[in-house]
Amino acid sequence: MTQRTPARTGGRRSLAVAAAAVVGVLGLSACAPDSGSASSGEDGEAAAVPVSIIYSQSGPLAAYGEAYRNGLEAGIDYATDGSGEVDGREIELDFADDAGDPAKAVGLAKDAIGSGTQIIAGTVSSGVALSLAEQAEQNEVLYISGPAAADAVTGINRYTFRSGRQTYQDVATAGSLIGDLEGKKVAVFAQDNAFGQGNVAGVEAVLGGAGAEVEPVLVPEDATEFTPFARRILDAEPDLVFVAWAGDTTSAMWQSLDQQQVFDEVPVTTGLGDIASYGAYGAASEQITFLSHYFAGAPDNEVNAAMVESLEEAGAEADLFSPDGFVAGQMIVHAIEEGGGDDVDAMIEALEGWEFEGPKGTTTVRAEDHALIQPMFAATLSEQGGSFVPELADQVEPDVVAPPVATS
C-alpha cells in the first residue's frame, strides 16, 4: 500500500495529503524508462517530481521509520523554504511500507520505477537497503538509503547514497572512547541479521585492527529469551562488551543482561537508541558508556534548531533517526535542483562531494564511495525527575570516525 503526498507547502509544517494509491506490479527492463516527457504536465505546467519513499511503516522497526519520515518531510520543507517545490516543480512523495521485508521492498521499488520514478529513498533495514541498492543499479535510478547502517551500502554502486551514519562510524566512536585495546577481548552482542553482522565486521575492522580479540555472540533475530546468550558473554570473559541491537526486543535484552549481572562483571558500551529506549536500560543506565548518532541536545547549530522546532510544531520529537530523514530531504532537493529530477547522472554528480550543513553539523557526501562523513557523539544517561535524559559527553569530529574508502 502506498500513500502519495506532495511535499509540505504553505509554511514549515503544513501538508496537503492526497488520496492513497495502489500501483500494480510492472515488468522492468534493465534500464529506467524514458522520462523525457516528465518535464511538463497538462497545459504546459511543470510536472511534479515523483519520489518513492520506501520505509518501515509497520513491523519491528516502525518507530524508527516514523522518525525518519518526520525528519524527511521537515528536511524537504526546510530545503525548499516551505514551498515543497524546486524550480516550480512540486516534489511528490509516495510513501510505501516495506515492513522490513526485502522482497516486499523490491516489489515496491519495481512499481515505482515502472511508473517513471527516478528517485527512491528510505528504509531502516540494512537488508532492505542492500536489495534496493541492487534495484537502483539495475534500473539506473538514484537511491538514497535512510538509517540502514550496514557498511556494505557504502560504495555498493554509483547510484546509491546514504543519508545516515554507518556501522563503522558507530564502532569508531566507541573506539575513540576506549583506551589501549592491544591484547584485550571485545565481545560483540548482536542480532544475527545484516545489522548485527555488520557490527561484528565493524568491530573486527576497527577495534580488532587496534589489537583487540573480537568474540561475536550473535542472537537469532526472532529470539525472545536471552539468558543463554548473556551467559555466553560471561563465559567468554571479555574486557569489553559492545552491544548492537534494534527493534522491539531491546528492553527484554537489557533486562536479561542485568539479571545475569553482566554489568557487574564487565564494562558495556552501546549505541544510544531512540527516546523510547532511554528507560530500557534500567538500573544499568548510569553504568553504560553510550556512543551516539544523534539526540536533540547533542548538536548546537541553526539547522538542528530549525529541525527540532519544525518537528515540535508538528507534534513530534526530534529522535534518533530524525536527522537521517532531514538529510535525505536536503539531498533530494539538492539533486533535483541540479538534475531536475529526471537526469540521474546529473543528480549523482550534484551529490558527489557535496558539503552542507545538516542537523548534526558539517556533513559531506564523499565523492569516492558516497559515505556520509559527519560528527558523532558520546553520551551518558542521567535520571532526572523519574526519567532518564541523555547528556553530551563529547563530540567526535567527522574525520576521526570516517570509514576507509570502500571499493566495489
N, C-alpha and C positions, 0 to 999 in steps of 0.2 A: 504494500500500500504506500503510495506517495502522496505528499502534501505539497502543492505548488503555491508558493507565495512570492510576491515581489519583495525586494529588499525594503527595509524601513524607509518611509518617507515622511515629510512634514514634521521634522524635529527629531531629537535624539532617539526616541523610543516608539514612535507611532508606527504601526504595521498594519497595512491593509491585507487581510487574509482572503485569498481567492479560494474557489471551490477545490476540494480534493479531487485528484485524478488518478485513475489506474491505467498504466500503459502496458500493452501486450508485449510479449517477448518477440523480438525480431532477430532474424539471422543477420550476421555481420560478415563483411569481407575483411581482409587483413588490414585495410586502411579505413580511416574515418571517412564518413560521407562528405561529398562536396557541399560546402557551406556557402558558396558564393552568393546564393540568394538570400542569406540570412541578414544582410546588412540593412535591408529596408523592409517595412511591412506594408500594409494596405495604405493607399493614398500617399505613398512616398514617405511615410513616417519611419523613423529609425526603429528597427525591430528590437525586441528585448534580447538580452544575452542570457541564454539558459545556463544555469549552473546546477549540477546534481550534487546534493549533499547526502552522502550515504553514511549513516552513523547508527549507534545503538539507541533506538527509542525504547526498546524493550530488552529483556534479558538481564544477565548479572551485571552488566556494565552500563545500564540505562542511566544511572545517576551521573556518571561521567559524561555520557552523551548529552544529557541535558545541559550541563555546564559548558560543554563545547559549543552547543547550538546557541545558547545565550550569548556567549562571547563572540561567536561568528556574526550574529546579527548586529551586535554592538560595534564590531570592528568594521563592517561594511558601512554602517551608519556614520561612524567616525571618519572613515576614509573618503566618503562621498559628501561630507558636510551635511548629512541628513537628507540628501536627495534620493539616495538609492540608485543613482544613475551615473553613467560615465559617458560624456560627450552626447548627452541626450538619449542614450540607450539605457533602458531600465535593466537592472540586474534581477533576473527572475530565478529565485531559489526553489528548487524542487527537492523537498526533504523525503528521504526514504529510509526505512528501518531495516538494517542488516541483521538485527537481533544477535550480533556476534557470530554469525554463521557465514563462513567464506563462500559457500556455494550460493547462498541467497544473495550475498553482496555482488557476486559475479553476474547473476541474473539481472539484478537491478542496474548494474553498470551497462550491460548489453542493451537493456531497454533504453537507457538514457542516450547512449552513443548512437543507437539505431534511429533515434528520433532527432538526431542532429546536435546533441550536446557535445561540446568540446572541452568543457572544464568540469572535472569531478573533484570533490573534496570530501574529507571526513574520515571517519572510523576511529574508534578507541582500541579496537582489537588488532594486535600485530599480525595474526593470521589473516584477517580480512585485508589489512593494508598490503600485505605481500601479494595476495590474489588480485587486488585492484591495480597494483603496480604492473602486474603482468598484462592485464587488460589494457592499461594505458599504453604500454609499448606496442602491443599487437595492433591497436587501433589508432595509434599516433594522436592521442589526446593528452591534455595536461591533467595531471593528478597531483593534488596537494593533500598529503596524508595529515591526519589530525594527531591526537595524543598517543597513537600507537608508538611504542618505544623501541621495538626491535631494531638493532643496529643494521640488520640486513636491508632495511628500507633505504638507507643512505647509499647512494651510488648504484642502486639496482639498475637504473636506466636513465636516459636523458629526459624522459617525460615525467619523472616522479620527483616531487619535492616533499618537504615536511614542514609543518607549522609548529611543532613542539620539540621537546628535547628527545634525546635517545638514551638507551641504556648506558652507553659508555660515559655520558655526561653525569648520570646518576652515580655510577661507580667511582668515577674520577673525583667527584665531590666528596664521597666517603673517604677516598684515599688521601685527599688533602687535609682531612681532619684527624688522621691516624698517624702515629709515629712510625718508626722504622719497622718494616714488615719482614725483613730478612730472617728466615728461619721460623716465622710464625705460621700457624694454621688458621685458615679462614673457612668456616662452614657457610655455605650458601643455602638458605632455607627458602624454597620457592615452589610454585606450582609447576607441574610438568606440562607446560604448554610453550608456545613460541615466546611469550613474555618471560617466563621463568628460565627457559633455556638460554634466552638472550642475556639474561642477567648472569647466569653461570659463565657464559662465554666472556661477558664483560669483566667479571671479577677475575677470571683466569688471565685475561689480557692485561688488565690494569694492575691489580694487586698481586697476581701471580708474577707479572713482569717485574714487580718490585721485590720479588724474593719470597713471597708467601706460598705455602702449600694450600691448594684450594680443594675443599671437600664438599661436593654437591649433596644436598639432601632434598630430593625432589618428591613432591606430593601429587598424586593423581588429581586432576582438576575437579573431579566430582566427589572428592573425599569430604566427609563431614566429621570424621573422628581423627584428631591429630595427635593423640597421646603417643602412639608408637613412633611417630616421626620426631616428636620432641625428645623422646628417649634416645633416638639415633643421634641427635645433636650432642647430647651429653656424653654418649659413648665415644664420639669422635674426639672429645677433649680439645676443642678448638680454643684459640686465643681470642677469637672474634667471631660473632655470628652476624652475617649480612642477610637480612630478610627482604625478600622481594615478593609482594603479594598484592592482589587486586580482586575486587568483587565482594559479594555479599557474605562470604565466609570469613571475612577479616577479623571480626570480633571474636568468633569462636576459636580461631587460630591463636590470637594473642592470649586469650584466656587459658588455652591449653599450655602454652609456653610458661605462663605464670604459675599454673597449678603444678607443673613439673619442675618448678624452681630453676628454670633456665637462667633467669635474670640474676639469680643469686650466685650462679656459678661462672658466668662468662659475660663480657661486655656485648651489647647488642646494638647494632645500628640498622636503620631502615629509612626508607623514604617517607616523608611526611605526606599523609594522604589527604583526602578531601575533608571538608568541615565536619561531615557526619562521622568521620573516623576519629576525631580528636579525643573522644571519650572512650574509645575502644581499647586503649592500652591499659586501662585500669590502674592498679597500684604501681605498675611499672613505668608509667608515663614519664616520671622525672628521672628514670634510670636509663632512658634511651637517648642516644645521640641521633638526631634526625638530619638527613640530607634533604634538601627541599628544592623542588622545582619551582613552586610558587605558593605564597599565601598573600592575602591582600595587604598586610602590613610590611612585607619584605621590600618591595621596590619603593623608591621615593622619586617619582618623576611625573611630569604632566600627563603623559599618555596613560599611565596606570591610574592616576586620579580621575581622568576622563572615563576610563572603562568602569571603575568602581562606581562612579556617580551614575553612569548610564544604566548599569545593572540594577542599582538600588532604585532608580526611578521606575524600572520595570517590575519591581517587587522581587528581584533576585539578589543573590550574594555573589561577590567575586570569589570563585572557588578554584580548586586545584587546576582544572583544565580550561578555565575561562580564557587565559592568555593564548592558549593553543587555537581556540576558535577566533579570538580577536585578531591574532596574527594572520590566520587563514583569510579573514576578511580583508586585511590590508594587502595581502599577497594577491588575492583575486582581483581587487580593484586596480592594483598596480599593473598586473598582467593585462587586464582589459584596456587600461589607458594606453599601453604601448602596442598591444596586438589586436585591439578591437574586439576581443572575444572570439575571433574567427581564425586568426593566423597563429597557429600553435607554435611554429618556430619563433615568431616574434615574441610571443608571450614567454617562452622559455628563455630567450636571450634577455628579456627585461628582468627576469627574476635572478638569473645567474649573476652573482657578485653584488646583488642589491644590498645596501646597508641602510637601515632605517631605525627609527626609534619605536620600539614596541613597549608593551606594558612592563616588561622586565628590564628595559633599558636598551642600550645599543645592541642591535641584532643584525646579523649578516647571513645571507644565503651564500654559502661557499660555492664558488663557481665550479670547482673541480668535481664535486660529488653531491652538491645540494644539501650538505649538512647545515643545520641551523645553529650558528655559533651565537651563544647567549650567556648571560650571567647565570650562576646557580647560587643557592643559599644554604646555610646551615642554621638550624633552629632548635629551640628547646620548647617543651610544653610546661606551662606552669598553671596551677589551679588558681582560678580567680572567680569568686562568687559562686562556687559549686560547679564550675565547668572549667575545662582546660583551654588555654589560649596559647597560640604559638608566639614566640618572641624571636626576633632575628638575633642570631649569634654571630654570623659572619656572611659576607658576600664573597663569592668565589668568582674571580674575573673570567670572562669568556675564554681567553687563550689558555688559561690553566686547565680547563676541562674540555678543551676542543678535542674531538676524536681525530685519530690519524686519517689522512685522506683515503677514502675507500676506492678500490678499483674493481670494476665489474668484470 
